[in-house]
Amino acid sequence: MSSRFNGKVAIVTGAGSGIGRATALKLASEGASVVCVTISESGKATVREITEQGGEALFIQGDVSKEPVVQGVIQETIERYGKIDCLYNNAAITGDNTLVVDYPLETFNRVIETNLYSQFMMMKYALPHMTSGSSILNCASLHGTIGMAGDAAYSASKHAIIGLTKSVAAEVGHLNIRANVLAPGPVPTVMMGRYERLLSDDVEGLQAAIASGTALKRYGTPEEVANFVCFLLSDEAGFITGTVHLIDGGYSATK
């Protein structure tokens, strides 16, 4: 069993399901104390599984698009563990599948707040507690590197995350703190399921079409993405910062 994260403290937002949950479990299995943040009570199950396996974890419920919640997450983490070594900003929503001319402003704002503002605020308030060797990974998306009709809010938020992260990497590199972007392609998660249902009534047919668009002809798994997340957060990736990492089964390579 790897011990890459022994003695380290990691915050994972959106840790109740999918990639966030898989990442929290893997970080804990490799020695990290993991702060699992979710908007619902779903994170409780992640923490329970970690502790049942002998790991250390803390559950915090809250909407990280809200500044007081983010401040509370950081404060509670510091009170419990005294430091922050790794931050994985994973929480996100999809919004509507609607053309720009019909897109509700309220929904657009909510997507930007949840996907972009949350990551900005988590970094803003975590960074003062991060020291040399710490690392940040922000989750964007394949849709943060391409455009897609009907996906303007989500795609805009994910493109913006890339620019935000590169700026942060430039700001904190001299402190030996790293910041990178993960851009996943098709992975079976709760959020992906919602998105698929927005796009088509024939979800199985849509999934087959999406899978066929990848070079590997399949969806990835949350665990495969979590493996890469943990590498990028670990000291093994010590010379990697300010970069965007597609993990899409070759979807982008075939377009």
C-alpha positions, 0 to 999 in steps of 0.5 A: 500500500502506498504511503504518498500522503502520510501526514498530509491533510487534503480537502476534497469538495464534491466528495460524496460521489463519483470522482470526488468520492473515489479521490477521497477514498484513495487519498485516505488509503494512502495516508492522508487525513481527508476533509470531505465537503459536500452540499448534501449529506452524501459525504457522510458515507464517504467519511464512514467508509474511510474511518471503517478502513482505519483512515482519518476523515472529517465531513463538512456539509455546505455549499462552497459557492457561498463565501461564509461556507468556504471560510468555515471549511478552511477554519474547521480544517485548520482547527482540526488538523492545523494545516492544508497540504492538498486541495482538490476542487471537484464540486460542480453542476451542469446547468441547462442544455439550452442555447444562449439566446434562451439560457436563463440568467439565473441558471447561468449565474448559478453554474458560474458561482458553483463551478468557478467562484467556489474554486476561486474562494477555496484557493483564496482562503486555503492558500494562506495555510499552505506551505512549500510542497503543497498542491492544488488541483482544480477540476475543469472538463473536456468541455473546458477545452472545447465548445459545445452547443447548448452547454455555454454556462458549463463550458464557460465555467470550465474554460475560466477555471483553466485561466484562473488556475494558470494565474494562481500557479504563476502567483505561488510558484515561488513558494513551491506551491503547485496548481494544476487543472484536471479535464476529465472526459466521459466518466459515469458519475451522478452529474454525468447522468443528469447531463445525459438525461438533459441531452437525450431520452435514449440514455443508453444510445447516447452513452454508446455514441459518446463511448464510440467517440473515444479512442478507447471506445468506453467511458473512464471510471471514477477510480481511474481518474482518482489515480491521476488526481492523486499523482498530480497532488503528490510529491511525485508531480513536483515539477508539474504546475500551471498545466491542463491534463486531459483524461478523456480516453482519447476523445479529444485526440479523435476530433 
